[in-house]
């Protein structure tokens, strides 16, 4: 097995995985979007006013969850092959 990947950036983790597996561009783009939401969604003072829950629409939340689910499934499928 190769070296382990660490960190909070989903995009960086997928880029590391891309050294061994082909990663669809759609997953990489979704990972970039997830990375941009990581800090502001978790900190109540990340936005100039209001809480994070007032700054994201239901559509945005569903899209981000969809990205996470597709990336999780992709990685789970790779692990199932090992």
Residue pairs with C-beta under 8 A, 6 or more apart in sequence:
2 19
2 20
5 12
5 13
5 16
5 17
7 13
8 38
9 31
9 35
9 38
10 31
10 34
10 35
10 68
10 71
11 28
11 31
11 32
11 34
11 35
13 31
14 23
14 27
14 28
14 31
14 71
15 23
15 28
17 23
17 75
17 78
18 28
21 78
23 74
24 74
26 70
27 67
27 70
27 71
27 74
30 66
30 67
30 68
30 70
30 71
31 67
31 71
33 63
33 64
33 67
34 64
34 67
34 68
34 71
37 56
37 64
39 46
40 46
40 47
40 52
40 55
41 52
41 56
42 52
43 52
44 51
44 52
46 52
47 55
